[in-house]
Amino acid sequence: MNKAAIQRFLSFILLVLLQVWLFNNIHLFGVATPFVYLAFTLKLPAKMNRNTVLMLSALMGLIIDLFGSTLGLNMSVMVIIGFLRFYLLKLFAPRDVYEDYVPSFETLGNFMFVRYAGTMILIHVTILHLMESFTLFDPVKLVLRILSSFILTVLLVCAMESINIKGFKK
């Protein structure tokens, strides 16, 4: 195994543990739940095979479902995110970015990375909460849950990304 594969494996394990043991238990004001495990799919290399991205995303969702007993909810949403990732990278990546890159503040720039991550997170959170509630009976609470989870997740993903840049540069 090369160094990048080992780092991806360790980040997979770390994000699963953080999500299961810490972030699944956070319900800020009873509505906001962060979904930091999405950062794994966000940070996969742009040139990675689409089937591999779909498999890794599905595996991440399946493991979160097993620990959270949500019966395939996260897995289905992560497969959708894994599928849309290629198209969103094409949309948000500047033309001058070389082909083999990992989406980050460094490669895409702060603004474009936040737009890319924000779009992915908004799609993820919206589909997840719509499937979880399975009703539009209380639309105000549903919108509040979507927006608050979106904001909290974007803040945590950007914080993790800024730590990533500052922590590993010499």
C-alpha positions in Angstrom: 0.0 0.0 0.0 1.2 3.5 -0.7 1.2 6.4 1.7 -1.9 8.0 0.2 -4.0 4.8 0.5 -2.9 4.4 4.1 -3.8 8.0 4.9 -7.2 7.5 3.3 -7.8 4.3 5.3 -6.9 6.1 8.5 -9.1 9.0 7.7 -12.0 6.6 6.9 -11.6 5.0 10.3 -11.2 8.3 12.2 -14.2 9.8 10.5 -16.4 6.8 11.3 -15.3 6.8 14.9 -15.9 10.5 15.3 -19.3 10.3 13.6 -20.5 7.3 15.6 -19.2 8.1 19.0 -19.3 11.9 19.0 -21.3 13.6 16.3 -24.3 11.3 16.2 -24.9 12.2 19.8 -24.9 16.0 19.1 -28.3 17.5 18.4 -27.6 21.2 18.8 -30.9 22.9 20.0 -32.6 19.7 19.1 -32.3 20.2 15.4 -28.7 20.5 14.2 -26.7 17.3 13.7 -23.2 17.4 12.1 -22.4 14.9 9.4 -18.6 15.0 9.2 -18.2 11.6 7.7 -19.1 13.3 4.4 -15.7 14.8 4.4 -14.2 11.5 3.4 -16.0 11.5 0.0 -15.3 15.2 -0.4 -11.6 14.7 -0.1 -11.1 11.7 -2.4 -8.8 12.4 -5.4 -10.5 13.9 -8.4 -9.0 11.3 -10.7 -10.2 8.3 -8.7 -12.3 5.8 -10.6 -16.0 6.5 -10.3 -16.8 2.9 -9.3 -14.3 3.1 -6.5 -15.8 6.4 -5.3 -19.3 4.8 -5.3 -18.0 1.7 -3.4 -16.1 3.7 -0.8 -19.1 6.1 -0.3 -21.5 3.2 0.0 -19.2 1.5 2.5 -18.9 4.6 4.6 -22.7 5.0 4.6 -23.2 1.3 5.4 -20.9 1.4 8.4 -22.6 4.6 9.8 -25.9 2.8 9.3 -24.7 -0.3 11.2 -23.7 1.7 14.2 -26.6 4.1 14.0 -29.3 1.5 13.2 -30.7 3.7 10.4 -31.3 0.8 7.9 -29.6 2.0 4.8 -30.5 5.7 5.0 -26.9 7.0 5.1 -25.8 4.4 2.6 -28.4 5.5 0.0 -27.6 9.2 0.5 -23.8 8.5 0.3 -24.2 6.6 -3.0 -26.1 9.7 -4.4 -23.3 11.9 -3.2 -20.6 9.6 -4.6 -22.4 9.7 -8.0 -22.8 13.5 -8.0 -19.2 14.2 -6.9 -17.7 13.9 -10.4 -20.1 16.4 -11.9 -19.8 18.9 -9.0 -16.0 18.7 -9.3 -16.3 19.5 -13.0 -18.6 22.4 -12.1 -16.5 24.0 -9.3 -12.9 23.2 -10.2 -11.1 26.0 -12.1 -9.9 25.2 -15.6 -6.2 25.7 -14.6 -6.3 23.0 -11.9 -4.3 19.9 -13.0 -6.2 16.7 -13.5 -4.8 14.6 -10.5 -5.7 16.6 -7.4 -7.4 16.2 -4.1 -10.1 18.9 -3.5 -8.9 21.2 -0.8 -8.4 24.9 0.1 -5.0 24.6 -1.5 -6.0 23.2 -4.9 -9.4 24.8 -5.4 -8.9 27.9 -3.3 -11.0 28.8 -0.2 -14.0 30.1 -2.0 -14.4 27.3 -4.6 -13.8 24.6 -2.0 -16.4 26.0 0.3 -18.8 26.2 -2.7 -18.0 22.6 -3.7 -18.3 21.3 -0.1 -21.3 23.4 0.6 -23.2 22.1 -2.4 -22.4 18.5 -1.6 -23.3 19.0 2.1 -26.6 20.7 1.2 -27.6 17.9 -1.2 -26.6 15.3 1.4 -28.4 17.0 4.4 -31.5 17.7 2.3 -31.9 14.2 1.0 -31.1 12.7 4.4 -33.6 14.7 6.3 -36.3 14.3 3.7 -35.9 10.5 3.7 -35.6 10.4 7.5 -38.8 12.4 8.1 -40.7 10.8 5.1 -43.3 13.5 5.5 -43.8 17.2 4.9 -46.2 17.5 7.8 -44.0 20.0 9.7 -42.1 21.9 6.9 -40.8 24.6 9.2 -39.0 22.1 11.5 -37.8 20.2 8.4 -36.3 23.4 6.9 -34.8 24.4 10.2 -33.2 20.9 10.6 -31.8 21.1 7.1 -30.3 24.6 7.4 -28.9 24.1 10.9 -27.3 20.8 10.0 -26.0 22.3 6.8 -24.4 25.2 8.6 -22.9 23.1 11.4 -21.5 20.5 9.0 -20.0 23.1 6.6 -18.3 24.8 9.6 -16.8 21.6 10.9 -15.6 20.4 7.4 -14.0 23.8 6.8 -12.4 23.7 10.3 -11.0 20.2 9.6 -9.7 21.4 6.2 -8.0 24.4 7.8 -6.4 22.2 10.4 -5.3 19.8 7.7 -3.5 22.6 5.8 -1.9 24.2 8.9 -1.1 21.0 10.7 0.8 19.2 7.9 2.7 22.1 6.3 6.3 22.7 7.4 
